[in-house]
């Protein structure tokens, strides 16, 4: 499936796009990169579901990783909320 590489890529994309958003000078461009990071966060959550369903990870591992993904999403939402996204 290539699930491991997809999960690594999506996870790295979240952090990279948040950083790139902070590195830009306009709010519109900041928001663009943060929206991409938001999409990658959803991608990670979906890949965790697939990993659990295929029994690549246990239900407990899924629960722990999903909690971390949700915490990341909440932090990202905090960046996006002031911009009405």
Secondary structure, DSSP 4 states (H G I P E B T S, - for coil): --HHHHHHHHHHHHHHHHHHHHTSSSHHHHHHHHHHHHHHHHHHHHHHHHHHHTTSS-HHHHHHHHHHHHHHHHHHHHHHHTTT-
